[in-house]
Amino acid sequence: MVKFSGAGSLTTLGEVIDKVENMSEHCWDSLCNQSDISFEHLERINIAGTSHYLRPVAGRAISARLGVPYHYLRNAPGIFSRKI
């Protein structure tokens, strides 16, 4: 039995697996066409006509992938109204 300690308590690997499975119960991946993806702004994305909230960490990952500073992308007017 493997035990992990953190924040003053011990947790087994089985408990960690159970917690991750419970947390990801409503999470899934699906494929879509690139043309079905558009951004309203750095905090919102449209996928196949459905709007989704983007967490700040996702916005930062997008800006890093594009090689553009996050604050510039967040504050640049109209940058998401054209294809990039």
C-alpha positions in Angstrom: 0.0 0.0 0.0 1.4 3.4 -1.0 0.7 6.3 1.3 1.0 10.0 0.4 1.3 12.7 2.9 0.4 16.3 2.5 -1.3 19.0 4.6 -0.9 16.9 7.7 -2.8 13.8 6.6 -2.0 10.5 4.9 -3.8 9.3 1.7 -3.6 6.0 -0.1 -3.1 5.8 -3.9 -6.5 4.2 -4.1 -8.1 7.2 -2.4 -6.3 9.5 -4.9 -7.6 7.4 -7.8 -11.1 7.5 -6.5 -11.0 11.3 -6.0 -9.7 11.9 -9.5 -12.4 9.6 -11.0 -15.1 11.5 -9.1 -13.7 14.9 -10.1 -13.6 13.9 -13.8 -17.0 12.2 -13.9 -18.5 15.0 -16.0 -15.4 15.7 -18.1 -14.8 14.3 -21.6 -13.0 15.0 -24.9 -14.6 15.1 -28.3 -13.3 16.0 -31.8 -14.5 18.9 -33.8 -13.5 20.7 -36.9 -11.1 23.6 -36.5 -13.6 25.8 -38.4 -16.1 25.2 -35.6 -13.8 27.0 -33.1 -13.8 30.7 -32.6 -13.0 33.1 -29.7 -15.3 35.9 -28.4 -12.4 37.1 -26.3 -9.7 35.5 -24.2 -12.2 34.4 -21.6 -14.8 32.9 -23.9 -14.6 30.3 -26.7 -17.3 29.2 -29.1 -17.2 25.5 -30.2 -19.8 24.5 -32.8 -22.0 27.4 -31.8 -21.9 26.8 -28.0 -20.1 29.4 -25.8 -17.8 28.1 -23.1 -15.9 29.9 -20.3 -12.1 29.7 -20.4 -10.2 29.6 -17.2 -7.3 32.1 -16.9 -4.8 29.2 -17.0 -6.2 28.2 -20.5 -6.0 31.8 -21.7 -2.4 31.9 -20.6 -1.6 28.6 -22.3 -3.1 29.9 -25.5 -1.1 33.1 -25.3 2.1 31.1 -24.6 1.4 28.8 -27.6 0.9 31.9 -29.8 4.0 33.5 -28.4 2.1 36.7 -27.5 2.0 38.1 -24.0 -1.2 37.3 -22.1 -1.9 40.9 -21.1 -1.6 42.0 -24.8 -4.1 39.4 -26.0 -6.5 40.1 -23.1 -6.4 43.9 -23.8 -6.0 44.1 -27.6 -9.3 45.3 -29.1 -10.7 43.3 -31.9 -7.8 40.7 -32.0 -10.3 37.8 -31.9 -12.6 39.2 -34.6 -10.1 38.0 -37.3 -8.5 34.6 -38.0 -5.2 34.1 -36.3 
